Amino acid sequence: MTKSLMFVADRVEPQLGMERALVDLVGSLHSEVSLVILSGGKGEHISSSVATELLDAPSGWKGRLRAIRGLRRAILSRNSDRVVAVGIWAYIPCALALVGTRRRVVLWEHSILPWRLRNELRVLLAAFALRALAHRCEKVISVSRTSERATRMLVWPFARTVTIPNIVDPVQHDKLEIDLAASQTVNIVGIGSLCLRKNWALAIEAMPYLPEDFVLKIAGDGPERNSLETLIDGLGLGSRVELLGYVQDVTSLLKSASVIVHPSHAETFGFALVEAAEFQVPMVALNKPVMNEMIPEAVPGCCVNPGDPRVFAEGIEVMVARPPSFEQVSDARQYRASWFASASVTEMWSDAIDLEPSYGMSETQSGAN
């Protein structure tokens, strides 16, 4: 059994997908866990039992590079059995900090996807850096099969890869608290940041093809807000589409929903999908990774062919008229309880990080540095 783990994170605030996954994992593992944070605050959600060191570097790549000296000291002084870099943004400074040593790093990957490599320059550049530093990688733990396949090409032949989902413990929600049949509208809900990858324009463009009593509410904020507002005004949808901004607690929003829409081009894991499924609300998403890994096996709903607002609107109407059966909802819930619960995920982690020695580099590989 591994005695100690050191996680290295770029940041733990705000509590977005990767940061939330980290908090849940370090609070569930039974090993001795420590945490080094490159920039930002410690985070109130981190368990007090986790020894935490904040390097207090500025955010961004200048800060990550500036943190290398302190990171090297932290890793070598604690001598943990495993060093786990939380995402590619933490792996690169970790790998550079260990130049001249034989230590290697476990990469817990949340960002590398084919769509992001094609469309997001910062992810592409980080992938080139990962490839250049792949000899420092002991193992890659990806949160989805699609991410694992994309990352495997970058670290081969130096590291093995494995898929382990994030922790999403099941929570029983009573979907019937609100009488949807008596409602004057059919509520369509979307949750996610307003960025190009989330592709909210498609959901908005689908609205003219839906009946007038269908309304769309999107919870989230981001750089695309102004362009989406312009699109809404241009289509004359001001009374049917609402951008809610950041919503801290989306419980009431999900309980009032007839359909959840998720038109994203790509997701690394899909917290929003899994959590919406706990409210027994059908999901309409695109037939793209990782959505087609989740739907309908873990998340009741349907995936539609990307790109056409009419097709997306048809998917919404189908889910409203013929929602998933009780058996489909029950089977999906059982799947989530089996694979995403903390007990299952921590067991997979324990198996994965004990497969290889921490100092697994050959002398030839070590000398090449």
Solvent accessible surface area in square Angstrom, and as a share of the most:
residue,aa,sasa,rsa
1,M,159,0.71
2,T,12,0.07
3,K,160,0.68
4,S,18,0.11
5,L,1,0.00
6,M,0,0.00
7,F,0,0.00
8,V,0,0.00
9,A,1,0.01
10,D,14,0.07
11,R,84,0.31
12,V,1,0.00
13,E,75,0.34
14,P,81,0.51
15,Q,66,0.29
16,L,96,0.48
17,G,35,0.34
18,M,34,0.15
19,E,9,0.04
20,R,70,0.25
21,A,3,0.02
22,L,0,0.00
23,V,22,0.13
24,D,43,0.22
25,L,3,0.01
26,V,6,0.03
27,G,54,0.52
28,S,29,0.19
29,L,20,0.10
30,H,162,0.72
31,S,20,0.13
32,E,126,0.57
33,V,13,0.08
34,S,13,0.08
35,L,0,0.00
36,V,0,0.00
37,I,0,0.00
38,L,1,0.00
39,S,6,0.04
40,G,43,0.41
41,G,29,0.28
42,K,96,0.41
43,G,13,0.12
44,E,153,0.69
45,H,100,0.45
46,I,13,0.06
47,S,41,0.26
48,S,113,0.73
49,S,98,0.63
50,V,7,0.04
51,A,60,0.46
52,T,37,0.21
53,E,36,0.16
54,L,71,0.35
55,L,36,0.18
56,D,107,0.56
57,A,11,0.09
58,P,61,0.38
59,S,95,0.62
60,G,31,0.30
61,W,89,0.31
62,K,168,0.71
63,G,1,0.01
64,R,24,0.09
65,L,93,0.46
66,R,166,0.61
67,A,6,0.05
68,I,37,0.19
69,R,207,0.76
70,G,20,0.20
71,L,0,0.00
72,R,85,0.31
73,R,127,0.46
74,A,1,0.00
75,I,0,0.00
76,L,75,0.37
77,S,81,0.52
78,R,85,0.31
79,N,97,0.50
80,S,8,0.05
81,D,53,0.27
82,R,16,0.06
83,V,1,0.01
84,V,0,0.00
85,A,0,0.00
86,V,3,0.02
87,G,0,0.00
88,I,0,0.00
89,W,21,0.07
90,A,0,0.00
91,Y,0,0.00
92,I,10,0.05
93,P,1,0.00
94,C,0,0.00
95,A,0,0.00
96,L,61,0.30
97,A,1,0.00
98,L,0,0.00
99,V,70,0.41
100,G,66,0.63
101,T,24,0.14
102,R,103,0.38
103,R,9,0.03
104,R,19,0.07
105,V,0,0.00
106,V,1,0.01
107,L,0,0.00
108,W,5,0.02
109,E,0,0.00
110,H,14,0.06
111,S,4,0.03
112,I,0,0.00
113,L,2,0.01
114,P,53,0.34
115,W,39,0.14
116,R,16,0.06
117,L,34,0.17
118,R,171,0.63
119,N,83,0.42
120,E,36,0.16
121,L,124,0.62
122,R,132,0.48
123,V,0,0.00
124,L,61,0.31
125,L,101,0.50
126,A,3,0.02
127,A,4,0.03
128,F,129,0.54
129,A,31,0.24
130,L,0,0.00
131,R,97,0.35
132,A,73,0.56
133,L,25,0.12
134,A,0,0.00
135,H,42,0.19
136,R,1,0.00
137,C,0,0.00
138,E,4,0.02
139,K,5,0.02
140,V,0,0.00
141,I,0,0.00
142,S,0,0.00
143,V,4,0.02
144,S,5,0.03
145,R,114,0.41
146,T,5,0.03
147,S,0,0.00
148,E,20,0.09
149,R,124,0.45
150,A,4,0.03
151,T,0,0.00
152,R,106,0.39
153,M,141,0.63
154,L,31,0.15
155,V,0,0.00
156,W,166,0.58
157,P,82,0.52
158,F,65,0.27
159,A,14,0.10
160,R,144,0.53
161,T,28,0.16
162,V,48,0.28
163,T,37,0.22
164,I,3,0.01
165,P,17,0.11
166,N,5,0.03
167,I,9,0.05
168,V,10,0.06
169,D,67,0.35
170,P,49,0.31
171,V,81,0.46
172,Q,124,0.55
173,H,37,0.16
174,D,79,0.41
175,K,15,0.06
176,L,150,0.75
177,E,109,0.49
178,I,73,0.37
179,D,96,0.49
180,L,61,0.31
181,A,102,0.79
182,A,66,0.51
183,S,45,0.29
184,Q,158,0.70
185,T,52,0.30
186,V,25,0.14
187,N,18,0.09
188,I,1,0.00
189,V,0,0.00
190,G,0,0.00
191,I,39,0.20
192,G,16,0.15
193,S,48,0.31
194,L,0,0.00
195,C,29,0.18
196,L,129,0.64
197,R,45,0.16
198,K,25,0.10
199,N,25,0.13
200,W,4,0.02
201,A,34,0.26
202,L,10,0.05
203,A,2,0.02
204,I,0,0.00
205,E,60,0.27
206,A,0,0.00
207,M,1,0.00
208,P,66,0.42
209,Y,94,0.36
210,L,10,0.05
211,P,58,0.36
212,E,136,0.61
213,D,65,0.34
214,F,14,0.06
215,V,21,0.12
216,L,1,0.01
217,K,61,0.26
218,I,0,0.00
219,A,3,0.03
220,G,9,0.08
221,D,69,0.36
222,G,28,0.27
223,P,116,0.73
224,E,42,0.19
225,R,68,0.25
226,N,115,0.59
227,S,58,0.37
228,L,10,0.05
229,E,65,0.29
230,T,96,0.56
231,L,44,0.22
232,I,11,0.05
233,D,107,0.55
234,G,69,0.66
235,L,73,0.37
236,G,62,0.60
237,L,7,0.03
238,G,55,0.53
239,S,107,0.69
240,R,22,0.08
241,V,8,0.05
242,E,89,0.40
243,L,18,0.09
244,L,58,0.29
245,G,9,0.09
246,Y,167,0.64
247,V,45,0.26
248,Q,160,0.71
249,D,98,0.51
250,V,35,0.20
251,T,44,0.26
252,S,82,0.53
253,L,21,0.11
254,L,5,0.03
255,K,28,0.12
256,S,21,0.14
257,A,0,0.00
258,S,26,0.17
259,V,0,0.00
260,I,6,0.03
261,V,0,0.00
262,H,5,0.02
263,P,1,0.01
264,S,1,0.01
265,H,45,0.20
266,A,4,0.03
267,E,15,0.07
268,T,14,0.08
269,F,10,0.04
270,G,5,0.05
271,F,28,0.12
272,A,32,0.25
273,L,1,0.01
274,V,1,0.00
275,E,56,0.25
276,A,2,0.02
277,A,1,0.01
278,E,8,0.04
279,F,9,0.04
280,Q,75,0.33
281,V,3,0.01
282,P,10,0.06
283,M,1,0.00
284,V,0,0.00
285,A,0,0.00
286,L,1,0.01
287,N,74,0.38
288,K,43,0.18
289,P,50,0.32
290,V,2,0.01
291,M,0,0.00
292,N,64,0.33
293,E,31,0.14
294,M,13,0.06
295,I,9,0.05
296,P,94,0.59
297,E,92,0.41
298,A,1,0.00
299,V,0,0.00
300,P,4,0.03
301,G,15,0.14
302,C,30,0.18
303,C,39,0.23
304,V,18,0.10
305,N,104,0.53
306,P,62,0.39
307,G,64,0.61
308,D,58,0.30
309,P,31,0.19
310,R,143,0.52
311,V,46,0.27
312,F,1,0.00
313,A,2,0.01
314,E,102,0.46
315,G,5,0.05
316,I,1,0.01
317,E,67,0.30
318,V,55,0.32
319,M,19,0.09
320,V,49,0.28
321,A,74,0.58
322,R,164,0.60
323,P,78,0.49
324,P,27,0.17
325,S,50,0.33
326,F,162,0.68
327,E,110,0.49
328,Q,105,0.47
329,V,28,0.16
330,S,47,0.30
331,D,92,0.48
332,A,1,0.01
333,R,67,0.24
334,Q,126,0.56
335,Y,57,0.22
336,R,4,0.01
337,A,41,0.32
338,S,57,0.37
339,W,124,0.44
340,F,9,0.04
341,A,18,0.14
342,S,31,0.20
343,A,77,0.60
344,S,30,0.20
345,V,2,0.01
346,T,10,0.06
347,E,115,0.52
348,M,43,0.19
349,W,1,0.01
350,S,27,0.17
351,D,88,0.46
352,A,5,0.04
353,I,5,0.03
354,D,61,0.31
355,L,114,0.57
356,E,34,0.15
357,P,93,0.59
358,S,12,0.08
359,Y,107,0.41
360,G,33,0.32
361,M,4,0.02
362,S,54,0.35
363,E,120,0.54
364,T,114,0.66
365,Q,56,0.25
366,S,25,0.16
367,G,66,0.63
368,A,86,0.67
369,N,66,0.34
